[in-house]
């Protein structure tokens, strides 16, 4: 299936994996809607993509705010006339080697826990919910959610991993709810820790960058309905099934 002219929403696309993934869709001729709370970085990413000839709409929105998400989806649909693909990439993950460790659960503030869960899991829920309002009438669409992990020995990673494991379960169940509407919903793991633009130099030297995901998300956006509900990982520039 060609992605030429398809409308693809990528949340959290100002930097990191989201920024790289947006570029892979642009190369396929997709029309893009890039969503982030960091307006300055988002505009920089959009400028880079438009310089290549990509058709890009910029939307500043917090995926944890339902009113903002609903407005964002309606804006994209009104601008392009449809929504074909949603990449739920937006999330908070600062517990890695180049960032200050998060608190262990015994010291974690409830407000911090809520913020991570509401952004990572809640944002995936809200964006999926409101994208489906536009996909179901057309009986078509792809939704790609992001998985992630962390070692139990890495202090502070608990809340992040809980949010991501919940997204895996969310994907399996929503995939069945939307199977009758021909909407394929999968979850993709980048395959390991990724050093983004904001990582330390040491991390950048020891870890792969966002380009390690290759065309995994482009391939996920072309998956057949028989793949709906499955977990994949980026592998050798492509996509590898992790679970049946």
C-alpha positions as CSV (number, residue, x, y, z in Angstrom):
1,X,0.0,0.0,0.0
2,X,1.4,3.4,-1.0
3,X,1.6,6.1,1.6
4,X,1.6,8.8,-1.2
5,X,-1.0,11.4,-0.1
6,X,-1.9,9.6,3.1
7,X,-2.4,11.9,6.1
8,X,-0.1,10.9,9.0
9,X,-0.2,12.4,12.5
10,X,3.0,12.1,14.5
11,X,2.7,13.2,18.1
12,X,5.9,14.2,20.0
13,X,7.5,15.0,16.7
14,X,9.7,18.0,17.6
15,X,12.7,15.9,18.4
16,X,13.9,12.3,18.8
17,X,12.2,9.3,17.4
18,X,9.1,11.4,16.4
19,X,11.2,13.8,14.4
20,X,13.0,11.0,12.6
21,X,9.8,9.1,11.9
22,X,8.1,12.1,10.5
23,X,11.0,12.3,8.0
24,X,10.5,8.7,6.9
25,X,6.8,9.4,6.2
26,X,7.7,12.6,4.3
27,X,10.0,10.6,2.0
28,X,7.1,8.3,1.2
29,X,5.0,11.3,0.1
30,X,2.7,11.4,3.1
31,X,1.0,14.6,4.2
32,X,2.0,15.3,7.7
33,X,0.5,16.8,10.9
34,X,3.2,17.2,13.5
35,X,2.1,17.6,17.1
36,X,4.2,18.7,20.1
37,X,4.1,21.1,23.1
38,X,7.5,22.5,22.3
39,X,6.5,25.0,19.6
40,X,10.0,26.3,18.9
41,X,11.6,22.9,18.3
42,X,8.5,21.8,16.4
43,X,8.8,24.8,14.0
44,X,12.4,23.9,13.4
45,X,11.5,20.3,12.5
46,X,8.7,21.5,10.2
47,X,11.0,23.9,8.5
48,X,13.5,21.1,7.8
49,X,10.7,18.9,6.3
50,X,9.2,21.7,4.2
51,X,12.6,22.4,2.8
52,X,12.4,18.9,1.3
53,X,9.0,19.6,-0.3
54,X,6.9,17.9,2.4
55,X,3.3,19.0,3.1
56,X,3.3,19.7,6.8
57,X,0.7,21.0,9.2
58,X,1.9,22.2,12.6
59,X,-0.2,21.7,15.7
60,X,0.8,22.8,19.2
61,X,-1.1,20.5,21.6
62,X,-0.7,18.6,24.9
63,X,-1.7,15.0,24.3
64,X,-2.7,14.7,28.0
65,X,-5.5,17.3,27.6
66,X,-8.6,16.0,26.0
67,X,-10.0,19.3,24.8
68,X,-6.6,20.0,23.1
69,X,-6.5,16.5,21.5
70,X,-10.1,16.8,20.2
71,X,-9.3,20.2,18.6
72,X,-6.1,18.9,17.1
73,X,-7.8,15.9,15.5
74,X,-10.6,18.1,14.1
75,X,-8.1,20.6,12.8
76,X,-6.1,18.0,11.0
77,X,-9.3,16.5,9.5
78,X,-10.6,19.9,8.4
79,X,-7.2,20.8,6.9
80,X,-6.6,17.6,5.0
81,X,-10.0,16.1,4.7
82,X,-9.1,12.8,6.4
83,X,-6.8,11.0,8.9
84,X,-5.1,7.8,7.7
85,X,-2.3,7.1,10.2
86,X,-1.7,8.1,13.8
87,X,1.7,7.6,15.4
88,X,1.3,7.9,19.2
89,X,4.9,8.8,19.9
90,X,4.5,11.6,22.5
91,X,5.7,10.6,25.9
92,X,8.0,11.5,28.8
93,X,11.1,9.4,29.3
94,X,13.9,11.1,31.2
95,X,15.2,8.3,33.4
96,X,18.0,7.2,31.0
97,X,21.7,7.5,31.5
98,X,22.1,11.1,30.4
99,X,19.3,12.5,32.5
100,X,18.8,12.8,36.3
101,X,17.3,9.6,37.7
102,X,13.7,9.7,38.7
103,X,12.8,8.9,42.3
104,X,12.1,5.4,43.4
105,X,8.4,4.7,44.1
106,X,8.9,5.1,47.9
107,X,9.9,8.8,47.3
108,X,7.9,9.6,44.2
109,X,5.3,12.4,44.4
110,X,1.8,11.4,43.3
111,X,1.7,14.4,41.0
112,X,4.8,13.1,39.2
113,X,3.4,9.6,38.8
114,X,0.1,11.1,37.4
115,X,2.0,13.3,35.0
116,X,3.9,10.3,33.5
117,X,0.9,8.1,33.3
118,X,-1.4,10.8,31.9
119,X,1.1,11.8,29.2
120,X,2.3,8.4,28.1
121,X,-0.8,6.2,28.6
122,X,-3.4,8.9,28.8
123,X,-2.1,10.6,25.7
124,X,-2.2,7.4,23.7
125,X,-5.8,6.8,24.9
126,X,-7.0,10.3,24.1
127,X,-5.3,10.5,20.7
128,X,-6.6,7.1,19.7
129,X,-10.1,7.9,20.9
130,X,-10.4,11.1,18.9
131,X,-8.6,9.7,15.8
132,X,-11.1,6.9,15.7
133,X,-13.9,9.4,15.4
134,X,-12.5,10.3,12.0
135,X,-11.3,6.8,10.9
136,X,-14.4,4.8,11.6
137,X,-16.7,6.6,9.2
138,X,-14.1,5.9,6.4
139,X,-13.7,2.2,7.6
140,X,-9.9,2.5,7.3
141,X,-6.9,3.6,9.3
142,X,-3.7,2.7,11.1
143,X,-2.7,3.5,14.6
144,X,0.8,2.9,15.8
145,X,1.6,3.0,19.5
146,X,5.0,3.0,21.1
147,X,6.3,0.4,23.5
148,X,9.4,0.9,25.7
149,X,11.3,-0.7,28.5
150,X,13.8,-0.2,31.3
151,X,15.8,-2.3,33.7
152,X,14.4,-2.9,37.2
153,X,17.9,-2.0,38.4
154,X,17.5,1.5,36.9
155,X,16.1,3.5,39.7
156,X,13.0,5.5,38.8
157,X,12.1,3.5,35.6
158,X,9.1,1.8,37.2
159,X,6.4,4.4,36.3
160,X,7.7,4.7,32.7
161,X,7.7,0.9,32.1
162,X,4.3,0.6,33.7
163,X,2.9,3.2,31.3
164,X,4.5,1.5,28.3
165,X,3.4,-2.1,29.3
166,X,-0.1,-0.7,29.8
167,X,0.0,0.7,26.2
168,X,0.8,-2.9,25.0
169,X,-2.4,-4.2,26.7
170,X,-4.3,-1.1,25.5
171,X,-3.3,-1.9,21.9
172,X,-4.4,-5.5,22.0
173,X,-7.9,-4.7,23.3
174,X,-8.6,-1.7,21.1
175,X,-7.4,-3.6,18.1
176,X,-10.2,-6.1,18.7
177,X,-12.8,-3.3,19.3
178,X,-11.9,-1.7,15.9
179,X,-11.3,-4.8,13.8
180,X,-14.8,-4.5,12.3
181,X,-13.9,-1.0,11.1
182,X,-10.8,-2.2,9.2
183,X,-8.5,-0.1,11.5
184,X,-5.2,-1.8,12.1
185,X,-3.7,-1.0,15.5
186,X,-0.2,-2.1,16.4
187,X,2.5,-1.3,18.9
188,X,6.1,-0.8,18.0
189,X,9.2,-0.9,20.1
190,X,12.4,1.0,19.0
191,X,14.3,-2.1,20.0
192,X,16.3,-0.6,22.8
193,X,17.4,2.7,24.3
194,X,17.8,5.6,21.8
195,X,20.1,8.6,22.3
196,X,18.1,11.6,21.1
197,X,19.4,15.1,20.3
198,X,19.4,16.0,24.0
199,X,21.5,13.0,25.1
200,X,25.0,13.5,26.5
201,X,27.9,13.0,24.2
202,X,28.8,9.8,26.0
203,X,25.3,8.4,25.4
204,X,25.4,9.4,21.7
205,X,28.7,7.4,21.4
206,X,27.4,4.3,23.1
207,X,23.8,4.2,22.0
208,X,22.1,4.2,18.6
209,X,20.3,7.4,17.5
210,X,16.7,7.7,16.3
211,X,17.7,6.6,12.8
212,X,18.1,3.1,14.2
213,X,14.3,2.6,13.8
214,X,14.8,2.8,10.0
215,X,11.5,2.3,8.1
216,X,9.8,0.4,10.9
217,X,7.0,2.9,11.3
218,X,6.4,3.3,7.6
219,X,6.1,-0.5,7.4
220,X,3.7,-0.6,10.4
221,X,1.5,2.0,8.6
222,X,1.1,-0.5,5.8
223,X,0.4,-3.6,7.9
224,X,-2.5,-5.7,7.0
225,X,-5.5,-6.4,9.3
226,X,-4.1,-9.8,10.2
227,X,-1.3,-8.0,12.1
228,X,-3.6,-5.8,14.2
229,X,-3.0,-6.1,17.9
230,X,0.6,-7.3,17.5
231,X,3.8,-6.1,19.1
232,X,6.7,-5.4,16.7
233,X,10.2,-4.0,17.1
234,X,12.4,-2.1,14.8
235,X,15.0,-4.5,13.5
236,X,17.8,-3.9,10.9
237,X,16.0,-1.0,9.5
238,X,12.7,-2.9,9.2
239,X,10.1,-4.5,11.4
240,X,10.1,-7.8,13.3
241,X,7.2,-9.4,15.0
242,X,7.8,-10.0,18.7
243,X,4.5,-11.6,19.7
244,X,1.8,-13.4,17.7
